[in-house]
Amino acid sequence: MSTKPYHILEVANTHGGSFDYVLDLIHEFSSYMGDGLKFQPLHPDMLATPDYQWHSVYKELYFSPDQWHTILHLASETKEVWLDLFDSYGCQIYQQESDLVSGIKLQSSVLFNLGLINDLEKVGLEGKILAINVSGFDIPTIAERVEDFAKRLCPKEIWLEVGFQSYPTALAESGLVKIQELKKHFDNPLVFADHADAEGEDAIWLPIFAAMEGVQAIEKHIRHSSLETKYDHFSSLKPEKYAQFRVTLDNYLDLKDRPFINAKETAYLQNSVQIPIAKKLIQKGKQIDLTEDLEFKRSGKSGMDILTVKKRQQDFHILAVDVQKGEPLKQEYFKRATIATIVACRLKSSRLPKKALLPIGKLTSVEKCLKSCLNFKNINHTILATSTHPDDQELENYRFNEQVIFHRGHPDDVIQRYLDIIDTLKIDVIIRVTADMPYVSADIAEFLLNQHFKSGADYTAAKDFAVGTAPEIINVQALKKVKEHFPSADYSEYMTWYFQNNREFFNVKVVDLPKDYIRDYRLTLDYQEDLDLFNALQTHLDKENKDGSLFQIFDFLDDNPKVVELNNHIGLKYKTDQNLIDTLNKVTKIKA
């Protein structure tokens, strides 16, 4: 950009819905060749709910796509066209007239409108400038938005804009203090949006001070010279007297001591921000899919903002009540999820009889698994779940720790076995482990649990991992839905398939683990060769007095390829047995 600031002439809502006003206004400012001229295409029902106080005004300000076509083509004859987007309708106008548009602006109130952002991502901003108003947000949030928009929208540049409309905005709330602070953290060009009282001298000198502070663009509202301006009243600049300049200079120097976010700015954002509203019925016991379950609108009802919703879920909260379509989210709708690790175990193995009771070092295999599970974080219960078959009663003696709850349930239906203890303990989310995973990783479990709540998934698993190290995370609500479709659940020991084979019914997330969490090792117990590897590994861990963390295990196996060769020739039945795969694909598929 040049050393002189680029000018964006802001039409805003001065036209009051008059098509002729806009056309005359464009002609009046046609001599300013090459400047930006910015418009606000919006649809009242996409921008706000009918109970919002300005909804009727938005209806008045609406122009049709054909009218916007005429407006933007006329503007493009002398100006670079900019669009200020609030909703999907504005994105439609942008897509329709994309060849004419040089820049897009997003106000602070729409920076987390995921629906609008998804629409823009589909159209793309290649070759365009994106200006985002950051009023009301702190530095980390601004940085996150810049990174997300750069990745998803791919604009030519991202400009950061300060300044907000407060009819008029007083000097103390103008945002001038932000300029140097933003420079410390960002290399992005800065825009100053001036909203000073049009009848006062600050309307001239405030943007001058912003330019002296180093902003690269000035956004200034304009109005017609003689036609009635119904909304957003602004005036042209006037010369300054020297004496007045001295007073004004002192006033502006004082602005450097203002807080980064002021109270009125915060109130403005709270009053205008598009809040998340339920797009459909969201049932209790569910995490919220922030894209699929929500839409974003200004509303006359109070509700949580999207950042608070995200934080709530990342703190392991779920919905405690049903949220009806069209309702905003409230703090009291959430509760801390009860999370349990359930370890499924039986003593009927034919390939390696009673493998759960075979020793790995000083502990049996099942005890070693339970010990690993007790290292999981953010867990309320650890449960050893077996069947009511008399042979499995013996497992009660191998709980490893009195904290482990022993549960006996259905001999064949593993899902029903889970649901019985789930209902008793009022569990909301389970970490699914099988007892043939003695070295299941607490690090991977923590990563997957965080990803599960962050994404609002029904089911979360790792994409690639060392077999036997990665559990699965399942919402109880989703597990009960599986049971509704499969009352007998004949193959429920293959629980994974009921979710991954029905992605149209469940929010399934198969995530990439960090690279250092992944190896191509077999750490599950099915054959004698597996047991031999485990005992070689445990002998080393005991000798070195190590607790058997994921990275300690990998270090040993990386350095001992002969140990790895003990079982690396063995495949997984559910990955290699085509008859089993075909059967599972058939019997676990929900019939629509």
C-alpha angles and dihedrals in degrees: 000000000000124000089252113075120257112240125227112191108209118212094178111158100326089118093065089212095309111139092194091052091058094049092049091047091054090053093049092057097037093110092071094084118196098011121125121262114196130203135184113223108187142159117220096220094046094047100046146001117259092253093060111112095237098043093104090051091051088055088054092050096051119121123188122242090255091054091049089051090057094043096049095044091053092047092049091062091075107008146048104251120233128186126206105209127205106156147005092283091060088050089052090054090048091052091047094051100026094131090062097046121095100173145017125209126201117195119223090254093065102040090105098039094124093187093056091044091051090050091050091048090057091052096037131210099236109156092009132108117238117206115191122192108223100188111143097018130106125230099266092051091048090050091051092050093048091051094046095047093046091053099041104033100031097208122180089243139353116223122196115221129197128192133070138207117259100157088271115359114225121229092253091059099040096106096233089131090064097065100080092038091055090048090059092058106029140044091201119120112261129227125200115208108202118210101160122145106288092214094057135071093248089078087071104037102037094069088044090058089048089054090050088053088058108259114157098212138033122207111203129177118233136194139187119277097231113002118095113270108209100183138019098026114205136159140210123265123271131203119267129231117229095237091051089049091061092054092044092050092054090049093051094047087057090060091073089074095056120112117260092243116031128202097250091049089053091048090049092054092046091051097045107030117116104242127206113265127186109265090197139354108307111199125222116260091041133114112226121251098219093209104036101036101041142059126188126235142144106258140188088224122081120242146147120290119237095257091055091048090051092048091048092054094043087056088061099260127149134186113283093189138031113268113213124223111276095022124123120230122258132197092243091058090073134073135182107268119242103231124194136181110222117196113197114210140165134168098226099098112143099187093054109013115227089353092167089067097046114114124253102184108310096341135064117249094256092048090050089052093049091048089054091048093052087065091064114114128230093021125141099190140017113203134189104207120194137154134274090246109124092235091062096055088086090071090075087077091059104058091121092211134031089236088071112095114221114216131180120197146144111352096223110011103078093182091056089047089055095045093054093060091036091059092045094053096032092236119183104185130023134202104214117216132164121216092240088074103081092162099043106159124247089197092056092043091054092048093049093045091053091048090048094056094038093056099037091235129170091211131017130187138158120261099213126015144135104281110258097024103083125070125195128243118220133180112230090222089059093045090054089050089055089052091052090057095040110035092176098032092197094185098037093132082075090057093154092070094059088065106031090046093053106048092147088065100038136044097241120186119190103182137194113246120217107278094246089059091063132083134151094243130128111232101163127104118237106114140037088254089061091052091049091054092048093052092048088051095045092048088057094046093049092047091051092041091237126154096224102251118176094259094046089054092048092048091055095046092044088056096042111053091164089064091049089053090062092082110001091105092065118097132204115260095218089055100042107030103086093188090056092045091051091048093049092048088055104041098040096049115107111231108228 
